[in-house]
Structures are given as C-alpha cells and as structure tokens.
Amino acid sequence: MDIDYRLALPDDIAACVDLRGRTRENAVSPQRLAALGITVASWSAQVREGELVGHVAWHGAQMAGYAFGDVRTGEVVVLALLPDFEGRGVGATLLSRLVADLRARGHARLFLGCASDPAVRSHGFYRHLGWRPTGRRDRLGDEELELLPDDPPA
C-alpha cells in the first residue's frame, strides 16, 4: 500500500475533521467537534500558530489518518485512521513520527488519554507500543498513558 506521510498543514484540517467522523471506534462528528469548540477554523489556527503539530498519511487523494500533539505539554491529542487502513502500520508510523517530533521539541514525558476498556482497539495498540498507565484519568475520564524517555520509541 502506497502511503505518503508528511507534516500536517492548516489546509489538511478539513479532511481531518471529516475523517474523525468516519473512524471505526470513537468517531466524532463535525457537529460534536464544533460543540467541543473544535472547528476547521480553530484547529487550522492552532496548526498555523504552532500550538499543535501533526502528521498526516495520504493514500493518493484520500487521507488515511493523522496524529496531532500539543507542543506545549507533550500530549498526544488525537490519532485517527480510516478503518481500511487499520492493522497496516499506518497508525504506528503516524504515532512514531509524532513522538519523535514532540521529543525533538524537548518533551521527555509524553502522555495521552485512552479508553480503559480492553475491548477497544486503542487499549492494546498503545500498550503494545510501550505506553504505560499512570493510574490517573484525564479531563474526559479516559485512562492516562505515558511514554517516558527510557521507553522505546513508539
């Protein structure tokens, strides 16, 4: 499968919002994102202003997935893939690129919110890549996982 990976640009955000509503698990519609204060305009501005860094994966003219992190905190904010690209290494590659980017910006400890239900794909995905539970919950009630400096790169 031919996948092109690159840094996300503000012009990618409309495709990101669309893709987020079409994921297999934890799909969030554009309307729900807007209710949370996340719009194409606000997300694009965060990328443009350097608050969020992201990596996107394209398969031809179709966005396959993306990963974004908070430059200030080292939080992996979102990783999303279309179902057709699951299990093909696209998510792991996007996460690895984001981890390297956030570490290059000085973040030793990285963290993210993840479903605590083992039946949800993300639960095993992150753990398989070396992320460990902290015993805390994030602001949305998800389990907080972290990747520390001595942990293998994701």
Secondary structure, DSSP 4 states (H G I P E B T S, - for coil): ---EEEE--GGGHHHHHHHHTT-SSS---HHHHHHTT--HHHHHHHHHTTSEEEEEEEETTEEEEEEEEETTT-BEEEEEE-GGGTTTTHHHHHHHHHHHHHHHTT-SSEEEEE---TTSHHHHHHHHTT-EEEEEE-TTSPEEEEE-TTSPP-
